[in-house]
Amino acid sequence: MTFSYIILLLIGMLFVFLEDFLEEKDKIIIFIAICGIMILVPAFKDVHDTPDAINYEEMFYGTNAITGLLTEPSFLIISGILRSLGFTVSALFTVYAIIAINIRGRFIYRMSPLPILTLFIFISYLYILHDLIQIRAGAALAFGIGALYYYSNGRKRMALAMIGIATMFHYSAILLCLIFLFSNKPLTLKWKLLLYSIVPFGLILCILKLNLISFIPSFAGGERLEVYNDLAEKGQMDEASLINPILWIKILVYITALWFYDFLKDMNQYLSLFIKIMGLSVLIELTLLFTNAVLAYRLSELFAIVEPFIITSFVYLFRPMWIGRMVIVMVSTAASLYCIFRLEYILT
């Protein structure tokens, strides 16, 4: 699977530099072709290729202890249909990839002025997490991008419907309702100061290692939150650390977007909303990191879906623009190599 992923990454990288020279119809064809390859990689992966695959296999056949009450309706329905037709768990990976990548691709193309670049940025990091490992969350967050699209364009009912569908794929997607707290209005000085303060405030809470989860009533988090707490107490969660290049890349992207906001807002009509949502992502990860690392990462990634769109905007900070593309490709590739290394390390 790693070899297939690297080939996908190289293909995406090639067309990032050709995007400006493509006719619109050719760009659409290439974009669809890349999405097609993105579907094939998880479709042909082995259950031993990713950490969660064996769990999904057990859930697919109903042998996993959490299958049932804690499993989303979409997973039970899709699994039941595929099993009744005689398919194996590989079909499950394929169906989820088709749903997630199809929906996500449609909205990336609508929302990004440089859709191939945005898709490449997604492939370099979030694709591994969403479509190769956490397939339920990946499908949910594809609809989450749809919710952002409709909400940004004033269609709140459609945005709510998208979140409702997303929740059927992963219960945590209900938290995407928090986007309704924000608007896409231009950032005022007060908003900028508040958003800047998130990083130092989050780092202070992170260093103090305050267990904020203990203040959340059990009924508010449900059984799933209790599972995370139990695993954390037993030491069965990922080890938390501030020495995480992906975290610091995220913080750097966030601060850069704020610093150059007045220039970039004309290049990205959704930037005001996206920066606020990314601020929430950074805050969640920092404040929960030493309380429960897995919960911190998973909740933070709910709102990290805006990152590829924000990073795409940075290409306009460079003249000529190909330098910006080069910088973005280099950083994105470094992030993808780190993710591949971490993925291989987990499996050894």
PEFEN-V437474 format. One record per pair of residues at least 4 apart in sequence whose ideal C-beta (glycine too) atoms are under 6 Angstrom apart, sorted by sequence separation. I is the first residue (numbers start at 1). GAP is how many residues later the second one is. D is the distance in whole Angstrom. If there is no record, write none. Layout:
BEGIN
{{I:GAP:D} {I:GAP:D}}
END
This chain:
BEGIN
{{22:4:5} {39:4:6} {45:4:4} {52:4:6} {66:4:5} {67:4:5} {71:4:5} {74:4:6} {75:4:6} {87:4:4} {96:4:6} {97:4:6} {98:4:6} {100:4:6} {101:4:6} {107:4:6} {108:4:6} {122:4:5} {123:4:4} {126:4:5} {127:4:5} {128:4:5} {129:4:6} {134:4:6} {147:4:6} {148:4:6} {187:4:4} {197:4:5} {198:4:6} {216:4:5} {221:4:3} {260:4:5} {261:4:6} {264:4:6} {270:4:5} {283:4:6} {284:4:6} {288:4:6} {296:4:6} {306:4:6} {328:4:6} {329:4:6} {22:5:4} {58:5:5} {59:5:4} {62:5:5} {71:5:6} {82:5:4} {122:5:6} {129:5:6} {150:5:4} {187:5:5} {205:5:6} {216:5:5} {231:5:4} {232:5:5} {318:5:4} {47:6:4} {58:6:4} {109:6:5} {112:6:4} {167:6:5} {231:6:5} {265:6:5} {315:6:6} {318:6:3} {47:7:5} {108:7:5} {131:7:5} {166:7:4} {167:7:5} {264:7:6} {288:7:6} {289:7:5} {59:8:5} {130:8:3} {150:8:4} {151:8:4} {288:8:4} {82:9:5} {150:9:4} {315:9:4} {47:10:5} {82:10:6} {108:10:5} {315:10:6} {108:11:6} {285:11:5} {147:12:4} {163:13:5} {163:14:6} {15:15:5} {147:15:4} {284:15:5} {285:15:4} {146:16:4} {147:16:5} {284:16:5} {78:17:6} {257:18:5} {60:19:5} {143:19:5} {281:19:5} {12:22:6} {143:22:5} {144:22:5} {281:22:4} {143:23:4} {280:23:5} {281:23:5} {254:24:5} {140:26:4} {277:26:5} {151:28:6} {254:28:5} {278:28:5} {8:29:5} {60:29:5} {140:29:4} {147:29:6} {277:29:5} {139:30:4} {140:30:4} {100:31:6} {57:32:5} {60:32:5} {144:32:5} {152:32:5} {274:32:4} {8:33:6} {136:33:5} {137:33:5} {140:33:4} {97:34:6} {136:34:5} {274:35:6} {5:36:6} {274:36:5} {4:37:5} {100:38:5} {104:38:4} {107:38:5} {111:38:6} {96:39:4} {100:39:4} {103:39:4} {107:39:5} {99:40:5} {104:41:6} {100:42:4} {107:42:5} {96:43:5} {1:44:5} {268:45:4} {267:46:5} {1:48:4} {240:49:5} {264:49:5} {267:49:5} {43:50:6} {240:50:5} {42:51:5} {43:51:4} {199:52:6} {240:53:4} {257:53:5} {43:54:6} {42:55:4} {238:55:5} {237:56:5} {238:56:6} {237:57:5} {39:58:5} {253:58:6} {39:59:6} {232:60:5} {75:61:6} {39:62:5} {38:63:5} {195:63:6} {228:64:6} {35:66:5} {228:67:5} {35:70:4} {187:74:6} {212:75:6} {213:78:5} {212:79:6} {206:80:5} {211:80:5} {52:81:5} {198:81:5} {202:81:5} {209:81:4} {50:82:5} {205:82:5} {50:83:5} {203:83:6} {206:83:5} {31:84:6} {195:84:5} {198:84:6} {202:84:3} {206:84:6} {31:85:6} {187:85:6} {198:85:5} {202:85:5} {186:86:6} {184:88:5} {42:89:5} {184:89:4} {42:90:6} {182:91:6} {245:93:6} {74:94:5} {182:94:4} {73:95:5} {74:95:5} {72:96:6} {19:97:5} {72:97:6} {72:98:6} {16:100:6} {15:101:5} {16:101:5} {16:104:5} {12:108:4} {12:111:5} {152:118:5} {152:121:6} {175:127:6} {145:160:5} {144:161:6} {141:164:5} {122:186:5} {121:187:4} {118:190:5} {121:190:5} {118:194:5} {117:195:5} {114:198:5} {112:200:6} {124:208:4} {125:210:5} {121:211:5} {124:211:6} {128:211:5} {124:212:4} {51:295:5} {16:309:6} {16:313:6} {13:316:6} {9:327:6}}
END
